[in-house]
Amino acid sequence: HNHYDHMDAWTMENLPDSVTWYVPMGLAGWFRDRGRRVVALNWWQSARHGRWKLTCLPAQHWSNRIGMGANSTLWCSWLIESERRKFFFAGDSGYYHGFAEYGRKFGPIDAAMLPIGAYDRNWPHVHLNPEEAVEAHGLLNGGLFLPIHWGTFRLAFHPWWEPVERLLAYAHTRDTRIVVPRPGAVVGLE
């Protein structure tokens, strides 16, 4: 989606020109204006990139950016799959019925990347809290759980480590297979 903590001009401009960007509807012009190759997808649309199929899925969030207007572009989650593996990347999302639907349609998921930070009781529908993320992982019929969207920008009032501490405590009660790498570390599925 188009929030500054996810769609950063400096980061995009410092990645190779050869990168093809897959984005939800409404964002293609922003990338094309910067000379980038882009494929825009609506919710439930898919595109192929080599052996990978990318499917743009709804999420419970919102969009807003200076010059784009509130909710004038889509936000999304992604299902990324090959013949051997399925990965779910939630991006930003609050807890909603879509996780159960994705689990029924696409499960089992080999690895699910779900947000666990930047939650607040005053806006519960835009970001998962750690316990909701564990529940969503179960609904997805997820294998490995890789937490995302924590320990970066200060977007909420909780302490930096709180999301991981709460996640690990709750995941233990649900027998969830989880990995919490140091930021920037590589994670293998095996």
FIDO-412440 format. One line per field, with one value per residue: residue number from 1; residue in one letter; x, y, z of N, C-alpha, C in turn. Coordinates in pm, 1 decimal. Example, Ala and Ser with C-alpha at 12.3 -4.5 7.8 and 13.67 -1.06 7.14 Angstrom:
i <- [1/2]
aa <- [a/s]
nx <- [1319.0/1285.0]
ny <- [-569.0/-225.0]
nz <- [780.0/708.0]
cax <- [1230.0/1367.0]
cay <- [-450.0/-106.0]
caz <- [780.0/714.0]
cx <- [1320.0/1290.0]
cy <- [-330.0/3.0]
cz <- [780.0/787.0]
***
This chain:
i <- [1/2/3/4/5/6/7/8/9/10/11/12/13/14/15/16/17/18/19/20/21/22/23/24/25/26/27/28/29/30/31/32/33/34/35/36/37/38/39/40/41/42/43/44/45/46/47/48/49/50/51/52/53/54/55/56/57/58/59/60/61/62/63/64/65/66/67/68/69/70/71/72/73/74/75/76/77/78/79/80/81/82/83/84/85/86/87/88/89/90/91/92/93/94/95/96/97/98/99/100/101/102/103/104/105/106/107/108/109/110/111/112/113/114/115/116/117/118/119/120/121/122/123/124/125/126/127/128/129/130/131/132/133/134/135/136/137/138/139/140/141/142/143/144/145/146/147/148/149/150/151/152/153/154/155/156/157/158/159/160/161/162/163/164/165/166/167/168/169/170/171/172/173/174/175/176/177/178/179/180/181/182/183/184/185/186/187/188/189/190]
aa <- [h/n/h/y/d/h/m/d/a/w/t/m/e/n/l/p/d/s/v/t/w/y/v/p/m/g/l/a/g/w/f/r/d/r/g/r/r/v/v/a/l/n/w/w/q/s/a/r/h/g/r/w/k/l/t/c/l/p/a/q/h/w/s/n/r/i/g/m/g/a/n/s/t/l/w/c/s/w/l/i/e/s/e/r/r/k/f/f/f/a/g/d/s/g/y/y/h/g/f/a/e/y/g/r/k/f/g/p/i/d/a/a/m/l/p/i/g/a/y/d/r/n/w/p/h/v/h/l/n/p/e/e/a/v/e/a/h/g/l/l/n/g/g/l/f/l/p/i/h/w/g/t/f/r/l/a/f/h/p/w/w/e/p/v/e/r/l/l/a/y/a/h/t/r/d/t/r/i/v/v/p/r/p/g/a/v/v/g/l/e]
nx <- [83.5/27.5/147.1/404.6/590.4/599.6/608.0/858.4/1033.5/1315.7/1425.6/1317.9/1433.7/1697.4/1724.5/1797.5/1746.2/1643.3/1447.0/1115.3/817.7/544.1/230.3/-61.2/-370.2/-377.9/-130.8/60.4/129.8/288.5/524.3/595.1/639.0/885.2/1045.1/1029.4/967.8/650.5/378.6/44.1/-210.8/-546.0/-748.9/-756.7/-651.8/-393.4/-45.0/233.0/576.6/849.8/901.2/720.2/398.0/207.3/-41.6/-268.0/-424.3/-709.3/-677.4/-724.5/-707.9/-596.4/-547.1/-345.1/-184.1/12.8/-95.0/-223.9/-462.7/-712.0/-776.0/-778.9/-622.7/-543.0/-477.0/-304.4/-260.3/-33.9/-22.2/225.1/343.5/491.5/539.9/617.9/606.0/420.6/372.0/259.1/217.1/126.9/147.2/29.4/-232.6/-541.0/-716.5/-933.6/-1203.5/-1082.3/-845.5/-925.7/-1064.4/-854.6/-699.3/-871.1/-895.5/-629.8/-457.8/-249.9/-22.8/317.2/491.1/410.3/401.3/335.7/209.0/304.4/337.5/296.6/38.3/-262.2/-498.9/-677.9/-705.6/-788.9/-839.0/-656.5/-397.7/-258.4/-243.0/-1.3/-122.9/-352.6/-223.9/-111.8/-347.3/-451.5/-253.6/-303.9/-558.7/-487.6/-377.2/-109.0/241.7/548.4/585.3/666.1/730.6/648.3/667.9/742.4/948.3/1059.6/979.2/851.5/534.5/331.2/242.5/354.7/627.7/945.2/1032.2/804.7/602.4/728.4/783.2/521.5/420.5/580.7/515.6/239.0/228.6/350.8/150.8/-13.0/120.0/273.3/478.9/749.9/969.3/1194.1/1391.4/1697.9/1670.7/1708.6/1832.2/1872.6/1631.4/1567.9/1348.5/1371.1]
ny <- [-117.4/238.1/380.4/566.2/418.1/181.6/216.7/347.7/604.1/648.2/396.7/235.2/361.4/296.4/30.5/-223.1/-131.8/-336.9/-466.1/-584.3/-447.3/-549.2/-446.6/-324.8/-209.5/125.2/221.4/202.8/421.9/588.3/439.1/410.8/680.4/709.2/567.7/288.4/-65.3/-205.8/-400.8/-387.2/-507.2/-608.5/-689.2/-1038.0/-1093.8/-1248.1/-1283.1/-1396.0/-1456.7/-1573.5/-1885.5/-1833.3/-1757.3/-1479.0/-1360.4/-1110.6/-1021.4/-927.3/-719.1/-608.0/-291.5/35.1/316.2/602.8/893.8/1180.4/1363.8/1148.3/1088.0/975.1/633.2/596.8/427.6/76.3/-156.3/-445.7/-802.9/-1073.3/-1378.2/-1596.4/-1826.6/-2136.0/-2439.3/-2599.4/-2460.9/-2244.8/-1918.8/-1675.1/-1335.7/-1092.2/-816.2/-507.2/-552.3/-573.4/-794.4/-1017.6/-1184.8/-1276.6/-1425.7/-1685.2/-1754.4/-1753.2/-1959.1/-2177.7/-2172.2/-2172.4/-2310.5/-2589.5/-2340.5/-2282.8/-2096.6/-1819.1/-1475.7/-1245.3/-940.9/-808.9/-586.0/-232.4/-193.8/-76.6/-2.0/194.6/190.6/-75.6/-222.8/-207.4/-308.2/-619.5/-749.9/-928.8/-1170.4/-1194.7/-1231.0/-1486.4/-1636.3/-1578.8/-1701.3/-1969.1/-1993.4/-1964.6/-2206.1/-2231.6/-2302.6/-2243.9/-1957.9/-1632.9/-1341.9/-1004.6/-645.0/-505.5/-350.3/-144.5/147.8/380.5/350.0/311.9/302.4/103.8/-68.8/-138.2/-418.7/-547.6/-660.7/-901.2/-1039.8/-1083.1/-1228.8/-1467.8/-1574.1/-1625.9/-1784.6/-2014.6/-2134.9/-2227.1/-2407.6/-2322.1/-2313.5/-2117.6/-1855.0/-1609.1/-1406.8/-1215.3/-875.8/-843.7/-1088.2/-1404.4/-1655.6/-1999.1/-2257.7/-2524.5]
nz <- [0.0/-7.1/205.6/369.1/516.7/384.2/108.1/-7.6/-156.8/-173.6/-110.6/-317.7/-541.4/-505.1/-549.3/-796.3/-1143.2/-1289.0/-1147.1/-1131.0/-1030.4/-839.7/-774.4/-593.5/-747.5/-869.5/-797.1/-996.1/-1163.8/-1000.2/-977.1/-1249.1/-1315.0/-1206.0/-1365.4/-1349.5/-1396.5/-1382.2/-1258.3/-1217.6/-1009.3/-946.5/-658.1/-610.0/-857.7/-1054.6/-1144.1/-1335.3/-1265.4/-1382.2/-1237.0/-1041.5/-912.7/-843.8/-638.2/-579.9/-290.7/-89.5/202.5/539.8/573.7/485.2/263.6/203.8/99.3/45.9/-225.0/-339.9/-217.1/20.4/45.0/-231.8/-370.6/-387.9/-119.3/-6.3/50.2/-24.2/-205.5/-277.4/-491.3/-600.1/-788.2/-582.2/-335.8/-108.9/-11.1/218.5/238.5/446.5/452.0/564.4/785.7/959.0/1185.7/1028.4/842.8/609.7/646.9/721.7/490.3/300.3/402.2/357.9/74.1/-24.0/146.9/254.0/380.9/330.9/452.5/648.6/656.3/883.8/1023.0/1341.5/1496.4/1581.8/1673.8/1828.9/2080.5/2013.3/1739.0/1630.1/1397.1/1187.2/1215.7/1305.9/1637.4/1841.4/1940.3/1780.3/1538.1/1567.4/1580.1/1324.0/1169.7/1230.3/1111.9/847.2/798.8/831.8/796.3/878.7/1080.5/1027.7/1178.0/1090.7/1035.3/1274.0/1521.6/1368.6/1231.1/1467.4/1518.9/1694.3/2045.3/2201.3/2369.9/2204.4/2196.5/2284.2/2100.1/2003.6/2242.0/2342.2/2126.4/2124.8/2375.0/2347.2/2114.7/2201.5/2351.6/2156.7/2006.6/1783.0/1502.3/1480.2/1378.9/1472.9/1336.5/1365.7/1269.8/921.6/883.0/710.3/644.6/638.6/514.4/579.7]
cax <- [0.0/104.7/199.1/547.2/674.2/598.2/637.1/959.2/1097.3/1461.5/1454.1/1286.8/1530.1/1828.8/1724.2/1832.1/1644.3/1590.0/1338.0/976.3/737.8/406.2/164.0/-206.8/-422.9/-367.7/6.6/150.8/178.5/395.6/645.5/630.0/695.1/1023.4/1114.0/1033.6/875.6/549.9/258.1/-59.9/-312.7/-661.8/-767.4/-785.2/-581.1/-262.2/52.0/347.5/712.4/929.3/828.4/634.4/267.7/176.7/-183.9/-300.3/-540.1/-752.2/-632.9/-804.2/-620.3/-641.6/-437.1/-345.4/-51.8/2.9/-107.5/-300.0/-595.7/-746.5/-839.6/-790.3/-543.0/-566.6/-380.7/-323.6/-172.1/12.4/8.2/337.1/350.5/553.0/486.5/661.1/590.0/323.9/404.5/159.5/271.9/8.3/163.6/-42.0/-372.1/-605.4/-774.5/-1063.5/-1243.8/-1001.9/-745.4/-991.3/-1092.5/-728.8/-661.0/-955.8/-868.5/-489.7/-379.6/-163.9/77.6/447.4/539.9/322.8/462.7/223.7/251.0/279.5/363.6/226.5/-101.8/-307.0/-640.1/-760.0/-726.5/-764.5/-872.4/-559.8/-277.6/-273.5/-157.4/66.4/-214.0/-432.4/-138.1/-104.1/-477.7/-458.2/-163.9/-378.1/-664.3/-422.5/-318.6/29.2/354.7/639.1/536.9/772.7/669.1/694.4/606.3/771.2/1086.4/1110.4/932.0/763.9/401.5/238.4/298.4/408.4/774.5/1002.3/1036.0/678.2/535.4/793.0/762.0/382.2/406.5/641.4/438.0/111.3/253.5/384.0/25.7/-82.3/210.3/299.7/618.2/779.5/1109.2/1209.6/1532.3/1744.6/1636.9/1802.1/1886.1/1811.1/1561.0/1539.3/1229.0/1402.6]
cay <- [0.0/358.9/450.9/595.6/313.7/64.8/256.7/450.1/641.7/631.2/253.0/189.0/417.1/238.1/-108.8/-228.9/-99.0/-460.8/-515.6/-562.4/-422.1/-595.1/-354.1/-319.9/-107.4/265.4/260.1/185.0/551.2/635.6/366.4/446.5/815.2/696.4/484.2/148.5/-162.4/-233.7/-476.1/-354.6/-610.9/-588.3/-800.9/-1168.7/-1114.7/-1311.1/-1263.7/-1487.7/-1405.4/-1696.2/-2000.8/-1786.6/-1695.7/-1382.3/-1328.0/-993.9/-1055.7/-820.6/-709.3/-507.6/-178.5/157.1/383.2/749.1/950.1/1314.7/1361.4/1032.2/1085.8/863.8/514.3/604.7/316.8/-44.5/-215.7/-588.3/-911.1/-1148.1/-1520.1/-1617.2/-1972.3/-2210.6/-2574.9/-2665.6/-2383.0/-2135.9/-1820.9/-1570.0/-1211.7/-1014.9/-671.2/-451.9/-594.9/-606.2/-928.4/-1024.3/-1314.9/-1317.0/-1526.9/-1816.3/-1778.6/-1786.5/-2092.6/-2276.3/-2171.5/-2187.0/-2385.2/-2531.6/-2238.5/-2324.5/-1992.6/-1702.5/-1355.7/-1169.4/-828.8/-824.9/-460.7/-108.2/-208.8/14.2/-27.3/299.0/156.7/-220.3/-291.3/-184.8/-388.7/-732.7/-758.8/-1059.3/-1282.5/-1205.4/-1284.2/-1631.0/-1690.4/-1569.6/-1805.6/-2094.5/-1992.0/-1980.5/-2339.0/-2194.3/-2380.9/-2157.2/-1822.5/-1533.5/-1213.3/-884.4/-518.1/-474.0/-309.3/-52.8/281.6/386.7/385.8/292.5/340.5/-9.6/-79.4/-199.9/-564.8/-604.9/-751.4/-1032.7/-1106.8/-1130.2/-1331.6/-1593.1/-1627.4/-1677.9/-1891.0/-2135.1/-2197.9/-2275.9/-2498.5/-2258.9/-2318.7/-1976.3/-1812.8/-1464.0/-1377.2/-1078.4/-798.7/-855.5/-1222.9/-1494.7/-1766.4/-2112.4/-2332.1/-2660.8]
caz <- [0.0/-35.4/322.3/354.6/576.1/295.4/-29.9/16.1/-283.4/-167.2/-118.0/-453.6/-635.8/-481.9/-592.3/-939.2/-1243.5/-1345.6/-1062.3/-1170.7/-910.8/-842.0/-682.9/-607.5/-838.7/-831.6/-765.4/-1110.1/-1212.7/-911.4/-1015.5/-1387.0/-1311.7/-1161.7/-1463.8/-1306.1/-1454.7/-1280.1/-1291.6/-1120.3/-1000.4/-862.3/-565.8/-666.3/-983.7/-1044.1/-1250.8/-1326.8/-1276.4/-1384.6/-1182.1/-933.4/-936.4/-739.1/-633.4/-498.2/-208.6/0.0/341.6/610.1/601.4/418.9/194.4/203.2/74.9/-10.5/-370.0/-386.8/-157.2/108.4/-11.2/-377.6/-423.1/-309.2/-27.8/-30.3/91.7/-142.1/-205.4/-369.4/-496.6/-709.3/-785.8/-458.7/-212.6/-98.7/91.0/236.2/292.5/483.9/447.2/679.6/791.8/1084.4/1190.1/961.8/790.1/495.0/680.7/713.1/348.6/233.3/447.6/286.8/-69.6/-63.3/243.8/357.5/346.5/383.7/543.3/654.1/710.7/939.0/1106.5/1484.8/1567.6/1547.5/1709.9/1933.9/2110.9/1952.6/1598.0/1629.2/1272.4/1079.6/1238.1/1396.9/1754.1/1835.1/1960.7/1658.7/1432.0/1587.9/1540.0/1177.4/1119.8/1239.9/1010.4/716.9/790.3/805.4/845.2/952.7/1104.4/1029.4/1211.3/1020.0/1075.3/1413.6/1545.3/1266.4/1263.0/1584.4/1472.2/1805.1/2174.7/2276.2/2366.0/2085.5/2203.8/2330.4/2006.1/1998.5/2370.3/2345.3/2023.1/2168.4/2487.1/2299.1/2016.2/2278.4/2394.8/2037.7/1936.5/1654.1/1454.7/1460.4/1377.0/1487.4/1305.7/1384.9/1148.7/810.2/870.0/612.8/707.9/552.2/552.9/623.0]
cx <- [88.1/154.2/351.5/637.7/677.1/638.0/730.8/1035.6/1247.5/1497.2/1432.2/1392.5/1669.3/1832.9/1749.5/1714.7/1577.6/1472.7/1203.2/895.3/595.7/333.0/12.8/-248.5/-410.4/-226.4/102.1/209.6/293.6/527.6/689.2/689.8/841.4/1101.2/1121.2/933.2/777.8/434.3/157.7/-169.5/-427.1/-668.6/-813.6/-722.9/-443.7/-176.3/164.8/477.3/803.2/846.5/728.5/503.9/238.2/29.0/-205.2/-429.8/-581.3/-687.2/-725.1/-710.0/-679.6/-522.1/-455.5/-201.3/-72.4/2.2/-188.0/-440.1/-623.3/-822.1/-864.8/-703.9/-569.5/-451.0/-402.0/-230.1/-131.9/22.9/113.0/360.9/425.0/488.2/515.2/622.9/480.0/363.5/292.4/228.3/154.4/24.6/108.7/-184.6/-415.3/-662.9/-911.3/-1083.2/-1157.1/-900.5/-804.5/-1020.3/-965.7/-680.0/-739.8/-917.3/-726.3/-406.8/-348.6/-61.4/209.9/504.8/446.6/397.0/350.5/275.7/217.1/295.6/279.2/76.3/-135.4/-455.5/-731.4/-784.0/-697.5/-781.5/-768.4/-429.7/-310.5/-192.0/-97.6/-27.3/-304.6/-351.3/-124.7/-235.3/-493.1/-371.1/-233.9/-487.3/-608.1/-374.1/-171.1/130.5/441.0/578.4/659.7/709.6/733.8/629.6/620.1/916.4/1143.3/1070.0/844.4/628.0/296.1/313.2/353.8/561.6/822.6/993.1/902.1/610.8/596.4/772.2/620.5/360.9/459.4/563.3/308.2/130.5/284.5/256.5/-50.3/4.8/239.3/447.6/656.0/929.9/1110.5/1356.6/1570.5/1710.0/1747.7/1857.4/1807.3/1750.5/1536.0/1416.1/1259.9/1461.3]
cy <- [123.9/436.2/461.2/489.0/186.9/98.5/377.4/479.1/614.5/482.4/200.9/236.4/358.8/87.2/-111.9/-194.6/-223.3/-517.9/-483.8/-553.2/-471.9/-518.7/-365.5/-201.9/33.4/313.0/255.7/316.9/605.0/568.7/402.7/586.4/815.0/599.7/337.5/63.5/-204.2/-312.7/-446.4/-460.1/-566.1/-703.8/-923.8/-1190.7/-1174.5/-1273.7/-1363.6/-1410.9/-1527.9/-1812.1/-1961.9/-1728.2/-1605.2/-1346.9/-1216.6/-1024.7/-937.3/-830.2/-608.6/-395.7/-54.3/217.8/534.3/794.9/1087.6/1303.7/1244.8/1026.6/960.9/755.4/522.6/499.8/195.5/-73.7/-365.8/-674.1/-984.0/-1297.0/-1539.1/-1768.0/-2022.4/-2348.5/-2643.8/-2592.9/-2278.9/-2047.3/-1717.2/-1451.2/-1118.7/-865.8/-611.4/-502.4/-605.5/-746.4/-926.2/-1161.2/-1364.2/-1425.2/-1667.4/-1852.1/-1820.2/-1924.4/-2201.4/-2285.4/-2212.4/-2275.9/-2526.1/-2434.0/-2281.3/-2223.7/-1872.7/-1589.1/-1262.0/-1057.0/-853.5/-693.9/-346.1/-120.9/-107.3/-9.5/77.5/277.3/8.0/-288.9/-276.7/-262.2/-502.0/-708.9/-899.5/-1179.4/-1302.9/-1264.8/-1436.2/-1697.4/-1688.5/-1677.0/-1941.5/-2103.6/-2012.9/-2122.9/-2323.3/-2290.8/-2292.8/-2016.7/-1731.9/-1398.2/-1097.9/-761.7/-493.4/-426.7/-217.3/88.9/277.7/440.8/373.1/317.0/224.3/-9.2/-162.6/-351.5/-628.2/-697.2/-891.8/-1108.1/-1162.7/-1242.6/-1465.7/-1656.2/-1691.4/-1793.2/-2022.9/-2208.4/-2259.8/-2370.5/-2450.5/-2268.5/-2178.3/-1953.9/-1660.7/-1431.9/-1236.4/-1000.8/-807.0/-995.9/-1304.3/-1611.6/-1875.1/-2186.1/-2468.6/-2661.3]
cz <- [0.0/86.5/314.0/416.5/491.8/152.5/-22.4/-112.9/-281.6/-180.9/-259.2/-552.6/-619.0/-502.7/-742.7/-1031.0/-1300.2/-1265.5/-1126.9/-1042.5/-933.5/-732.9/-697.2/-695.0/-780.1/-807.2/-883.9/-1157.9/-1131.2/-948.9/-1157.1/-1394.9/-1271.0/-1250.5/-1429.7/-1382.0/-1346.1/-1339.7/-1180.7/-1126.1/-910.7/-762.6/-641.8/-803.6/-955.8/-1163.3/-1228.7/-1340.3/-1268.4/-1332.7/-1073.6/-984.8/-816.2/-748.4/-532.9/-422.4/-121.2/137.6/409.0/652.4/535.7/347.7/203.6/184.2/12.6/-162.5/-424.3/-328.2/-76.5/32.2/-161.7/-447.4/-334.5/-214.8/-40.9/51.7/-35.4/-110.8/-313.8/-374.5/-620.1/-708.2/-652.8/-330.3/-224.4/18.9/97.8/302.6/319.9/460.8/574.3/674.7/935.9/1074.1/1122.4/897.9/674.8/526.5/672.5/567.4/274.4/275.1/375.9/140.1/-105.5/28.0/196.4/298.9/409.0/483.2/532.9/722.8/752.6/1028.1/1252.5/1561.2/1517.0/1569.5/1820.5/1957.1/2048.8/1803.1/1578.4/1494.4/1161.8/1095.1/1334.8/1523.2/1755.4/1850.7/1838.5/1544.1/1444.5/1545.4/1387.6/1113.5/1123.6/1134.8/869.5/693.1/756.4/863.1/933.4/963.2/1116.1/1058.7/1135.4/1083.4/1225.3/1420.5/1439.4/1305.3/1387.4/1539.0/1582.3/1935.9/2255.8/2270.4/2247.4/2087.8/2240.3/2228.8/2002.8/2128.6/2379.7/2245.1/2071.7/2283.0/2438.0/2200.9/2086.1/2321.2/2278.3/1954.6/1794.9/1621.7/1409.5/1456.3/1383.8/1461.9/1349.7/1258.7/1043.5/790.0/767.6/688.2/604.5/602.3/611.2/762.6]
***
